Amino acid sequence: MHSKATTTIAPIEVTDSTFVQELLQSPQPVLLDCWAPWCGPCRTIAPVMEELTAVLAGDVKVAKLNVDENPGFASRLGIQSIPTLLFFRNGQILDKMIGATPRAKIEAAVRRRLRDQ
């Protein structure tokens, strides 16, 4: 388990054109990081999201949506503050976290939602 946590696997980059396929039609749950390059807190949690991509591999798809480059779905999701983390299952948002949330809190929330299946 320890080596899995230290492996770096990048989250999937989602765009307005791939959003439906990657998130709404995904057969597995998705943790989406809504971010922008100029956002300091977004840069702070970027390594956390990479760690979670490795730790949750096989159970949860981790994805990133640059809200500046993809305003369509950012607007549709009602993103007003970043970073915003959204947890999707079967195309539905089940959980939302706003701000630079610690890894332990993000992972606990995701695992709790996985148990809710």
Residue frames as qw, qx, qy, qz and C-alpha x, y, z in Angstrom:
[[0.000, 0.887, 0.462, 0.000, 0.00, 0.00, 0.00],
 [0.322, -0.765, 0.071, 0.553, 2.78, 2.43, 0.87],
 [0.358, -0.154, 0.566, 0.726, 4.44, 2.15, -2.55],
 [0.178, 0.616, 0.687, 0.343, 1.07, 2.68, -4.23],
 [0.149, -0.911, -0.305, 0.234, 0.61, 5.96, -2.32],
 [0.314, -0.672, 0.275, 0.612, 3.97, 7.32, -3.46],
 [0.448, 0.228, 0.663, 0.555, 3.47, 6.47, -7.13],
 [0.169, 0.492, 0.035, -0.853, 2.63, 9.53, -9.20],
 [0.261, 0.404, 0.788, 0.385, -0.18, 9.06, -11.66],
 [0.065, 0.048, -0.053, -0.995, -1.65, 12.19, -13.19],
 [0.423, 0.468, 0.598, -0.494, -5.38, 12.87, -12.97],
 [0.402, 0.445, 0.660, 0.452, -7.28, 12.82, -16.26],
 [0.016, 0.253, -0.039, -0.966, -7.66, 16.25, -17.87],
 [0.263, 0.589, 0.764, -0.010, -11.34, 16.79, -18.66],
 [0.028, -0.067, 0.233, 0.970, -12.61, 19.39, -21.12],
 [0.540, 0.280, 0.206, -0.767, -16.02, 20.64, -22.14],
 [0.650, 0.334, -0.494, -0.472, -15.85, 18.20, -25.08],
 [0.485, 0.131, -0.861, 0.083, -14.87, 15.13, -22.99],
 [0.301, -0.253, 0.528, -0.753, -16.90, 15.90, -19.85],
 [0.830, -0.015, 0.002, -0.558, -19.93, 13.74, -20.69],
 [0.842, 0.228, -0.489, -0.001, -17.83, 10.70, -21.64],
 [0.413, 0.327, -0.663, 0.532, -15.27, 10.97, -18.83],
 [0.141, -0.122, 0.602, -0.776, -17.62, 11.91, -15.99],
 [0.638, 0.051, 0.170, -0.749, -21.30, 11.53, -16.69],
 [0.894, 0.198, -0.271, -0.298, -20.95, 8.22, -18.55],
 [0.157, 0.526, -0.802, 0.237, -18.08, 6.82, -16.47],
 [0.779, -0.217, -0.564, -0.167, -18.69, 3.27, -15.22],
 [0.611, -0.253, -0.524, 0.536, -16.71, 4.08, -12.07],
 [0.235, -0.907, -0.272, 0.220, -17.08, 6.93, -9.58],
 [0.523, 0.519, 0.010, 0.676, -15.18, 10.14, -10.40],
 [0.387, -0.724, -0.206, 0.533, -13.49, 12.71, -8.16],
 [0.443, 0.694, 0.239, 0.515, -13.35, 15.97, -10.14],
 [0.418, -0.500, -0.121, 0.749, -10.99, 18.83, -9.23],
 [0.294, 0.864, 0.303, 0.273, -12.27, 22.14, -10.66],
 [0.574, -0.526, 0.051, 0.626, -9.25, 24.44, -10.78],
 [0.438, 0.890, 0.009, 0.125, -7.37, 27.22, -12.61],
 [0.761, 0.229, -0.219, 0.566, -3.61, 27.76, -13.09],
 [0.092, 0.602, -0.189, 0.770, -3.62, 31.17, -11.37],
 [0.693, -0.597, -0.097, -0.392, -5.29, 29.78, -8.20],
 [0.030, 0.589, -0.717, 0.373, -2.82, 29.36, -5.32],
 [0.648, -0.193, 0.602, -0.424, -4.95, 26.90, -3.31],
 [0.904, 0.365, -0.019, -0.222, -5.48, 24.89, -6.52],
 [0.515, 0.610, -0.571, 0.190, -1.71, 24.57, -6.94],
 [0.305, -0.481, 0.685, -0.454, -1.46, 23.56, -3.28],
 [0.780, -0.022, 0.520, -0.346, -3.78, 20.57, -3.67],
 [0.678, 0.545, -0.398, -0.290, -2.44, 19.49, -7.10],
 [0.227, 0.400, -0.878, 0.132, 0.11, 17.06, -5.55],
 [0.462, -0.010, 0.711, -0.530, -2.63, 15.73, -3.26],
 [0.776, 0.393, 0.065, -0.489, -4.81, 14.98, -6.28],
 [0.534, 0.514, -0.663, -0.105, -1.90, 13.13, -7.92],
 [0.086, -0.258, 0.893, -0.358, -1.41, 11.06, -4.76],
 [0.613, 0.172, 0.520, -0.569, -5.13, 10.28, -4.61],
 [0.695, 0.465, -0.349, -0.422, -5.08, 9.23, -8.26],
 [0.383, 0.356, -0.848, 0.084, -2.61, 6.48, -7.30],
 [0.205, -0.092, 0.801, -0.555, -4.22, 5.58, -3.97],
 [0.607, 0.299, 0.417, -0.607, -7.75, 5.34, -5.40],
 [0.319, 0.376, -0.692, -0.527, -6.76, 3.69, -8.71],
 [0.216, -0.094, -0.962, -0.137, -9.24, 0.99, -9.66],
 [0.063, -0.528, -0.758, 0.378, -11.92, 2.36, -7.33],
 [0.115, 0.882, 0.270, -0.370, -12.25, 6.00, -8.39],
 [0.565, 0.489, 0.226, 0.625, -11.24, 7.96, -11.49],
 [0.274, -0.704, -0.145, 0.639, -9.57, 11.26, -10.54],
 [0.446, 0.584, 0.411, 0.539, -10.03, 14.08, -13.05],
 [0.225, -0.465, -0.119, 0.848, -9.29, 17.80, -13.38],
 [0.301, 0.760, 0.501, 0.283, -11.35, 20.51, -15.10],
 [0.310, -0.114, -0.011, 0.944, -9.61, 23.81, -15.84],
 [0.153, 0.731, 0.594, -0.301, -12.52, 26.22, -15.31],
 [0.038, 0.688, -0.181, -0.702, -10.88, 29.03, -17.34],
 [0.046, 0.273, -0.770, -0.575, -10.40, 26.86, -20.43],
 [0.200, -0.277, -0.905, -0.254, -13.71, 25.02, -20.02],
 [0.213, -0.032, 0.318, -0.923, -16.34, 27.52, -18.90],
 [0.579, -0.140, -0.516, -0.616, -19.28, 25.49, -20.25],
 [0.707, -0.301, -0.640, 0.018, -19.33, 22.72, -17.68],
 [0.295, -0.034, -0.497, 0.815, -17.86, 24.93, -14.96],
 [0.324, -0.105, 0.013, -0.940, -20.94, 27.14, -15.36],
 [0.689, -0.180, -0.545, -0.442, -23.30, 24.18, -15.67],
 [0.640, -0.199, -0.668, 0.325, -21.92, 22.79, -12.40],
 [0.332, -0.897, -0.187, -0.224, -22.33, 26.16, -10.68],
 [0.737, -0.141, -0.204, 0.629, -18.64, 26.47, -9.80],
 [0.041, -0.962, -0.095, -0.252, -18.20, 29.82, -8.06],
 [0.354, -0.812, 0.462, -0.039, -15.09, 29.14, -5.94],
 [0.878, 0.305, -0.350, 0.118, -12.00, 27.11, -6.69],
 [0.227, 0.108, -0.928, -0.274, -10.71, 24.65, -5.94],
 [0.747, -0.056, 0.231, -0.621, -13.98, 22.76, -5.85],
 [0.017, 0.185, -0.977, -0.102, -13.94, 18.98, -5.63],
 [0.742, 0.056, 0.009, -0.668, -16.99, 17.07, -6.82],
 [0.261, -0.154, 0.953, -0.007, -17.63, 13.36, -6.36],
 [0.641, 0.218, -0.273, -0.684, -19.73, 11.78, -9.11],
 [0.306, -0.026, 0.952, 0.002, -21.36, 8.37, -9.32],
 [0.315, 0.495, 0.795, 0.156, -23.60, 7.36, -12.21],
 [0.197, 0.513, 0.351, 0.758, -23.46, 10.92, -13.56],
 [0.381, -0.836, -0.304, -0.250, -24.77, 12.44, -10.31],
 [0.169, 0.555, -0.480, 0.658, -22.91, 14.71, -7.88],
 [0.716, -0.448, -0.535, 0.024, -22.90, 13.02, -4.48],
 [0.583, -0.636, -0.168, 0.477, -20.45, 15.24, -2.61],
 [0.347, 0.814, 0.017, 0.466, -18.80, 18.65, -2.86],
 [0.625, -0.549, -0.128, 0.540, -15.78, 20.15, -1.10],
 [0.304, 0.897, 0.049, 0.316, -14.69, 23.75, -1.59],
 [0.228, -0.897, 0.364, -0.100, -11.21, 25.06, -0.83],
 [0.425, 0.505, -0.735, 0.152, -7.80, 23.50, -0.27],
 [0.859, -0.378, 0.070, -0.339, -8.97, 20.47, 1.67],
 [0.278, -0.573, 0.771, -0.020, -6.41, 18.19, 3.38],
 [0.416, 0.232, -0.824, -0.307, -5.75, 14.85, 1.72],
 [0.013, -0.078, -0.938, 0.337, -7.03, 12.85, 4.71],
 [0.393, 0.379, 0.424, -0.723, -10.37, 14.66, 4.62],
 [0.535, 0.412, -0.406, -0.615, -10.75, 14.20, 0.84],
 [0.327, 0.182, -0.922, -0.101, -9.84, 10.51, 1.00],
 [0.138, 0.168, 0.835, -0.506, -12.17, 9.89, 3.96],
 [0.501, 0.409, 0.166, -0.744, -15.07, 11.57, 2.14],
 [0.524, 0.368, -0.613, -0.463, -14.44, 9.52, -1.02],
 [0.206, 0.083, -0.968, 0.116, -14.15, 6.25, 0.90],
 [0.310, 0.249, 0.633, -0.664, -17.34, 7.05, 2.81],
 [0.586, 0.427, -0.105, -0.681, -19.17, 7.58, -0.50],
 [0.415, 0.297, -0.824, -0.246, -17.75, 4.32, -1.87],
 [0.025, 0.064, 0.928, -0.367, -19.18, 2.47, 1.14],
 [0.435, 0.322, 0.332, -0.772, -22.58, 4.10, 0.46],
 [0.337, 0.176, -0.711, -0.591, -22.96, 2.10, -2.75]]
